[in-house]
């Protein structure tokens, strides 16, 4: 059993059980992540929460000079107050169609049109020529798939305590700003973005000069920023 500087007792164990403040499921967290912000491993939830360390309960006093070697060990209990007080308010991904409708339509036309043209050429005996539209369709499908992966791997999460931006496919980066530390929230929209009600959101905190969270193509950005300001 080990202790931190603040007296927190960490059991000598590889795993600890926590209850997710959002989905309330019991989840297993590696001991090395105690004190860190972790994501709920339940795929349908993924809510970030603070893995607080277990703390011992005070059950009495030891008299001066009393031998404490034979005192019974006290089971530690989980201080869930910090985790339970935080809940997820919203989680959004960047938009695809609304963020770039022209590119989206081009991909759809290239995929569908290329496949139709390839099938037609194959049916009429033009197998060699069919390779061209088929290649265009495949290339467009791959480009659309890469775009889709980038979108779903970027998530802006707003909880009752902070805003978290997670992004990355193979390597995941997480940026977060506590609501109490928010210094400035920017919403940038050009004319096309205003038409489709999407925008770019940038957040800076009082402790940093640069923008800590910057995400583009978010639908209904004013609603997102209003939620953040409500909990400042």
C-alpha angles and dihedrals in degrees: 000000000000134000134213126223093267092056095258112154117224114193115232096249137118095229137034129196120234134173115230110238091218109041094019090222119144109249133184118235126189113247091235089067095060108130093021132107108253134181120242105256091218102109095217092052114032091169114167115233139164114263096218118196121250115258130207120243122237106237102167148324130281115228119234110273094011117143107244097182093092097043112121118255115253119224112238121237129211117254098218097167095102095046096041092053092061123075134168116256101181142345123197140175125212113272122251109190096032093043096051111006095165094055091044092053091046091055092048093049092047093050099042096035093046093051093047092049092047093050091048093051092047090051092052095047098260096124094148094052091045089069091072099059090037090055090049090051093049093047091049091048091052092048091049090048093052090049091050092050091052090051098049091043090058114075130172110202124189118194131175089268109031151002117245128193116197120184140158137083105217096009117038121212122192125197122180139178124196112232090233090058098048110125101171139007119197128193114191121191131169122204095273092047091051089052092056094035096240130123150159119272123206125181129188129184132218091251097055135059095205130063109273097192123036121165129165135209099025116164117233094007094175091060091051093050091046090057090051093049091049090063099041 
